Amino acid sequence: MDPISGKGPIAQTASLLFYGWGYNFYRVENQLRADDLLIRAKVCAILGDARAYLKALENAYRRAHLPPPTRDNPFGDPAALAQARLLARCGVLIEEVSTAILSAATPTNDKIWLRHRQEEGLLETLQTIDVRMTDAAIAVHDLIVEWDAGAVANPEIEAQITQALAPLRVIVRERNERLTLMV
C-alpha cells in the first residue's frame, strides 16, 4: 500500500524520495530488520551487565584470597589461583555467547533471497526467536546477579554458567538455521 497518495508535485517528490533508490524505510520488513538488530544489541547489553557483575565478584575474590606475592610465597595459594582463573574463564564463556549473538546473520534484502523466502514472515519468526533469546539472557543475568562473594568460591560455578548459557547457544544455532537458504 502506497502511503503517498496524490498527483501533485509535492506528492511526486515525496514518492521519489521514498522509492527513488528502491528502498523504503517505512516498510514493515525494514522496521523488523532494524528491530532485530536493536534487540540483539540489548540482549548483549544484558549479558554484558552479567559479565561486569561476574568480573566485580572475581576482583573481590582475588582481593580476598590472593594477597600480594611475598618472598616466602611468590605464587599465592594454588587453589585460590585456580578458582580465580575459573572465574575468568566463565567471563569468557559469556563473551563468546554475546559475540555469537552480535555476529548472527540478518537476512539480506536482495532479489535471490526474496525469490526463495517470504521476508516478512521470516523476520516475524526471528522476532519470536529474539524474544526467547531475551528471556534466556535475562535468566543468565538473574542467575549471576544473585551470587555473592561466597558463591564464586564454588568450583561448580563454570558448570552452572555453561548450563545457563546452553539455551542461548541453542537459540543462536536455531536462528542461524532459519537463515540458511535451502532450495
Sequence and secondary structure as in RCSB ss.txt:
>XXXX:A:sequence
MDPISGKGPIAQTASLLFYGWGYNFYRVENQLRADDLLIRAKVCAILGDARAYLKALENAYRRAHLPPPTRDNPF
GDPAALAQARLLARCGVLIEEVSTAILSAATPTNDKIWLRHRQEEGLLETLQTIDVRMTDAAIAVHDLIVEWDAG
AVANPEIEAQITQALAPLRVIVRERNERLTLMV
>XXXX:A:secstr
  S    SHHHHHHHHHHHTTS  TTSHHHHHHHHHHHHHHHHHHHHHHHHHHHHHHHHHHHHHH     SS SS
  HHHHHHHHHHHHHHHHHHHHHHHHHT      SHHHHHHS HHHHHHHHHHHHHHHHHHHHHHHHHHHT  TT
GGG TTHHHHHHHHHHHHHHHHHHHHHHTS   
